[in-house]
Amino acid sequence: MSRQKTTFVNKGSAERGWVIIDVDNHVVGRAASQIADILRGKHKPGYTPNGDAGDFVVVVNAAKLRFTGNKLHDKEYFHHTGYFGGIKSITAEKQLQRHPDRVLRDAVWGMLPKNTLSRSLINKLKIYADTEHPHSAQNPVAVKIEGKL
């Protein structure tokens, strides 16, 4: 009698592809949750929670992301300079104008697991403010995400 074997994905057996996502007129949080799932590999049948089996994700049109409600004016991003009293804040509206890639990167980072695996996963995320990107040689597959309002 033959037995079935459970296979686990590891670095050597993971088949990683490249995915391109256009986030034009998408809500930040909804797009970030689906991007985080693709980075982790939850869309694949061989998903392993403690392994890196996800795809590389190229995000274009990050400058055209949207916030719902009053978050564009009320939400603030904080960082510390390292000096006493050096806490700095910037509103989501200014952050989206100055560094649109950081808005989405922070949202995806918050949805990844809080361990060393997330540090390697976030490196597979490539974000660009407009439609041009240098990853055409990897032949990324276009993926539509839900959540456009």
Buried (B, 14 or more C-beta within 10 A) or exposed (E): EEEEEEEEBEEEEBEBBBBBBBBBEBBBBBBBBBBBBBBBBEBBEEBBEEBBBBBBBBBBBBBBBBBEEEBBEEBEBEEEEEEEEEEEEBBBBEBBEEBBBBBBBBBBBEBBEEEEBBEEBBEBBBBBBEEEBEBEEBEBEEBEBEBEE
